[in-house]
Amino acid sequence: MEMKRINVGKLRAIGYEPRERTLRVELDDGSVIDYSGVGNEVWRRLSTSGAAWSYYRDNIEEEFSSRRGVARTEKKSNPLDELFKAAGDDAES
């Protein structure tokens, strides 16, 4: 699911899967909530709202069944980590 980054209220990202009718919201505490049975019109209104946090609280949060999880963050490797790790290993010898 493609996520749209936003920074409104406690919302950090939102995404929608139309075939599954699933809305995903990522909150500022790192939690992710999937809402099922969300129609395309609700997604459209949320994703274009000038007050997305208010729209979410008023029209989604308590209106749809949800499942909470934790956002997965990909840790990108830094090529310098290996270099300094190797240099640190040599210094210990």
Disulfide bonds with the S-S distance in Angstrom:
none
